Amino acid sequence: MNATEIRDAIEAEIVARGFFIVEINLSADNDIEITVESEKGTVTLDDCVMINGLFEEKFDREKEDYSLTVTSAGLDRPFKVLGQYIKAIGSKVEVALKGGRKFVAELTGADESGINVRYTALEAVEGKKKKMPVEHNERIDAAEVNSVRPYLEF
């Protein structure tokens, strides 16, 4: 059993129920961790139990010796798949670029080649003594992005 076989066996049923797979990790000891995200809303414990059951219908514990953990992507983890970016459109995200630049912005678009963000930065404006807020709408190429994660305000 490998991650591709697992994905092929359960992905269609997971997607049909309004979820998508973020990541599948499989250790040498057959410890399997499936990370999922809901297309709309959050992933509950009941959702994880349901996905666990889908997996166990496809892979018999008597034939395959494995341990299984089904988990949600979590608010503190960087996005890994396009579905997470698309779900976050319209919300604030923390963007870290290669080269070290970090900022908080509203995610306004995303596709396989990059992201669109809107943010305000204090900048020197000609004719003004104080820095003024300037709004930016920026397209960032995927190759420039180090990570994007949800921004949590307290």
Backbone hydrogen bonds in HBPLUS format (Angstrom, degrees):
<---DONOR---> <-ACCEPTOR-->    atom                        ^
c    i                          cat <-CA-CA->   ^        H-A-AA   ^      H-
h    n   atom  resd res      DA  || num        DHA   H-A  angle D-A-AA Bond
n    s   type  num  typ     dist DA aas  dist angle  dist       angle   num
A0006-ILE N   A0002-ASN O   3.01 MM   4  6.30 159.7  2.06 155.6 161.9     1
A0007-ARG N   A0003-ALA O   2.88 MM   4  6.07 168.2  1.90 150.8 154.0     2
A0008-ASP N   A0004-THR O   2.87 MM   4  6.03 169.0  1.88 153.2 156.4     3
A0009-ALA N   A0005-GLU O   2.98 MM   4  6.07 146.1  2.09 141.5 150.3     4
A0010-ILE N   A0006-ILE O   3.12 MM   4  6.34 148.7  2.22 154.8 161.7     5
A0011-GLU N   A0007-ARG O   2.86 MM   4  5.28 156.0  1.92 152.5 155.8     6
A0014-ILE N   A0010-ILE O   3.07 MM   4  6.25 153.8  2.14 156.1 164.3     7
A0015-VAL N   A0011-GLU O   2.85 MM   4  6.03 169.3  1.86 163.8 165.8     8
A0016-ALA N   A0012-ALA O   2.96 MM   4  6.09 154.4  2.03 142.3 149.7     9
A0017-ARG N   A0014-ILE O   3.07 MM   3  5.26 141.7  2.22 100.7 112.0    10
A0019-PHE N   A0014-ILE O   3.17 MM   5  5.48 155.5  2.24 138.3 139.0    11
A0018-GLY N   A0015-VAL O   2.98 MM   3  5.18 166.1  1.99 114.3 116.2    12
A0039-GLU N   A0018-GLY O   2.85 MM  21  5.58 175.5  1.85 151.7 150.7    13
A0020-PHE N   A0037-GLU O   2.85 MM  17  5.50 148.1  1.95 156.0 165.3    14
A0037-GLU N   A0020-PHE O   2.95 MM  17  5.50 150.9  2.03 155.8 164.7    15
A0022-VAL N   A0035-THR O   2.77 MM  13  5.38 164.2  1.79 147.3 150.9    16
A0023-GLU N   A0035-THR O   3.26 MM  12  5.09 160.4  2.30 133.0 134.7    17
A0035-THR N   A0023-GLU O   2.82 MM  12  5.09 176.8  1.82 159.0 160.1    18
A0025-ASN N   A0033-GLU O   2.86 MM   8  5.10 166.9  1.87 151.5 155.7    19
A0033-GLU N   A0025-ASN O   2.84 MM   8  5.10 161.2  1.88 150.6 155.2    20
A0027-SER N   A0031-ASP O   3.00 MM   4  5.18 161.4  2.04 139.5 145.3    21
A0030-ASN N   A0027-SER O   3.04 MM   3  5.24 156.8  2.10 115.8 116.2    22
A0067-SER N   A0030-ASN O   3.12 MM  37  6.54 155.0  2.18 142.3 147.0    23
A0032-ILE N   A0067-SER O   2.79 MM  35  6.00 177.7  1.80 160.5 161.3    24
A0069-THR N   A0032-ILE O   2.83 MM  37  6.20 144.3  1.96 153.1 164.8    25
A0034-ILE N   A0069-THR O   2.85 MM  35  6.28 161.1  1.89 164.5 170.1    26
A0071-THR N   A0034-ILE O   2.91 MM  37  6.28 163.1  1.94 159.7 163.7    27
A0036-VAL N   A0071-THR O   2.90 MM  35  6.32 160.3  1.93 161.2 165.7    28
A0073-ALA N   A0036-VAL O   3.12 MM  37  5.92 127.0  2.41 156.1 155.5    29
A0048-CYS N   A0044-THR O   3.11 MM   4  6.50 155.0  2.17 147.4 153.4    30
A0049-VAL N   A0045-LEU O   2.96 MM   4  6.27 155.2  2.03 151.1 158.1    31
A0050-MET N   A0046-ASP O   2.92 MM   4  6.14 155.7  1.97 145.5 152.1    32
A0051-ILE N   A0047-ASP O   2.95 MM   4  6.23 160.1  1.99 151.9 156.7    33
A0052-ASN N   A0048-CYS O   2.88 MM   4  6.04 151.3  1.96 143.9 152.5    34
A0053-GLY N   A0049-VAL O   2.98 MM   4  6.26 151.8  2.06 145.6 152.5    35
A0054-LEU N   A0050-MET O   3.02 MM   4  6.42 149.4  2.11 145.3 153.7    36
A0055-PHE N   A0051-ILE O   3.03 MM   4  6.28 157.3  2.08 148.4 153.9    37
A0056-GLU N   A0052-ASN O   2.97 MM   4  6.27 161.3  2.01 150.4 155.4    38
A0057-GLU N   A0053-GLY O   3.01 MM   4  6.23 134.5  2.22 142.6 153.8    39
A0058-LYS N   A0055-PHE O   2.95 MM   3  5.33 136.9  2.14 107.1 119.0    40
A0059-PHE N   A0055-PHE O   2.97 MM   4  6.22 146.9  2.08 152.9 163.4    41
A0063-LYS N   A0060-ASP O   3.08 MM   3  5.44 136.8  2.27 106.0 116.7    42
A0064-GLU N   A0060-ASP O   2.87 MM   4  6.03 161.9  1.91 158.5 164.7    43
A0079-PHE N   A0148-VAL O   2.70 MM  69  5.78 163.9  1.72 174.8 176.5    44
A0084-GLN N   A0081-VAL O   3.00 MM   3  5.73 140.2  2.17 119.7 128.6    45
A0085-TYR N   A0082-LEU O   2.99 MM   3  5.16 115.6  2.42 101.8 117.5    46
A0086-ILE N   A0082-LEU O   2.94 MM   4  6.24 167.0  1.96 163.7 167.0    47
A0087-LYS N   A0083-GLY O   3.00 MM   4  6.09 157.9  2.05 142.0 148.1    48
A0088-ALA N   A0084-GLN O   3.12 MM   4  6.26 139.5  2.30 137.9 147.9    49
A0088-ALA N   A0085-TYR O   3.02 MM   3  5.13 126.5  2.32  97.7 112.0    50
A0089-ILE N   A0086-ILE O   3.28 MM   3  5.40 163.5  2.31 105.5 110.5    51
A0091-SER N   A0088-ALA O   2.92 MM   3  5.51 153.0  1.99 148.1 147.2    52
A0090-GLY N   A0107-LEU O   2.67 MM  17  5.57 170.5  1.68 166.5 168.4    53
A0107-LEU N   A0091-SER O   2.99 MM  16  5.92 166.9  2.01 164.2 160.7    54
A0151-TYR N   A0092-LYS O   3.18 MM  59  5.51 158.0  2.23 131.6 125.1    55
A0093-VAL N   A0105-ALA O   2.77 MM  12  5.59 160.4  1.81 166.8 173.5    56
A0105-ALA N   A0093-VAL O   3.00 MM  12  5.59 160.3  2.04 157.3 163.6    57
A0094-GLU N   A0149-ARG O   2.82 MM  55  5.39 164.4  1.85 159.4 164.7    58
A0149-ARG N   A0094-GLU O   3.11 MM  55  5.39 153.5  2.18 141.4 149.7    59
A0095-VAL N   A0103-PHE O   2.82 MM   8  5.47 168.7  1.83 177.1 174.0    60
A0103-PHE N   A0095-VAL O   3.02 MM   8  5.47 151.2  2.10 149.0 157.6    61
A0096-ALA N   A0147-SER O   2.86 MM  51  5.17 166.7  1.88 162.7 160.1    62
A0146-ASN N   A0096-ALA O   2.76 MM  50  5.40 149.2  1.85 143.4 150.6    63
A0147-SER N   A0096-ALA O   3.00 MM  51  5.17 156.2  2.06 142.0 144.2    64
A0097-LEU N   A0101-ARG O   2.78 MM   4  5.29 175.0  1.78 167.8 169.6    65
A0100-GLY N   A0097-LEU O   3.06 MM   3  5.75 148.5  2.16 138.6 138.6    66
A0098-LYS N   A0144-GLU O   2.85 MM  46  5.55 168.8  1.86 154.9 157.7    67
A0106-GLU N   A0118-ARG O   2.81 MM  12  5.15 170.5  1.82 156.6 156.0    68
A0118-ARG N   A0106-GLU O   2.90 MM  12  5.15 147.2  2.01 142.1 152.5    69
A0108-THR N   A0116-ASN O   2.78 MM   8  5.25 157.6  1.83 135.4 140.9    70
A0116-ASN N   A0109-GLY O   2.84 MM   7  4.69 163.2  1.87 131.2 128.5    71
A0111-ASP N   A0114-GLY O   2.98 MM   3  5.61 159.0  2.03 168.2 170.7    72
A0114-GLY N   A0111-ASP O   3.24 MM   3  5.61 152.3  2.32 111.0 118.3    73
A0142-ALA N   A0113-SER O   2.80 MM  29  5.32 166.2  1.82 131.7 128.5    74
A0115-ILE N   A0140-ILE O   2.91 MM  25  5.33 153.4  1.98 151.5 156.9    75
A0140-ILE N   A0115-ILE O   2.78 MM  25  5.33 169.7  1.79 162.8 166.5    76
A0117-VAL N   A0138-GLU O   2.87 MM  21  5.37 161.1  1.90 155.7 162.1    77
A0138-GLU N   A0117-VAL O   2.83 MM  21  5.37 164.1  1.86 156.5 162.0    78
A0119-TYR N   A0136-HIS O   2.99 MM  17  5.39 152.8  2.07 146.0 154.8    79
A0136-HIS N   A0119-TYR O   2.72 MM  17  5.39 160.6  1.75 167.7 174.7    80
A0121-ALA N   A0134-VAL O   2.99 MM  13  5.40 160.8  2.02 143.4 145.2    81
A0134-VAL N   A0121-ALA O   2.82 MM  13  5.40 155.1  1.88 143.3 150.6    82
A0123-GLU N   A0132-MET O   2.87 MM   9  5.43 163.9  1.89 143.4 145.1    83
A0132-MET N   A0123-GLU O   2.81 MM   9  5.43 156.7  1.86 154.5 146.9    84
A0128-LYS N   A0125-VAL O   2.98 MM   3  5.57 154.2  2.05 146.7 145.8    85
A0144-GLU N   A0141-ASP O   2.89 MM   3  5.48 153.1  1.96 119.1 127.3    86
A0145-VAL N   A0142-ALA O   3.18 MM   3  5.30 148.8  2.28 103.3 112.3    87
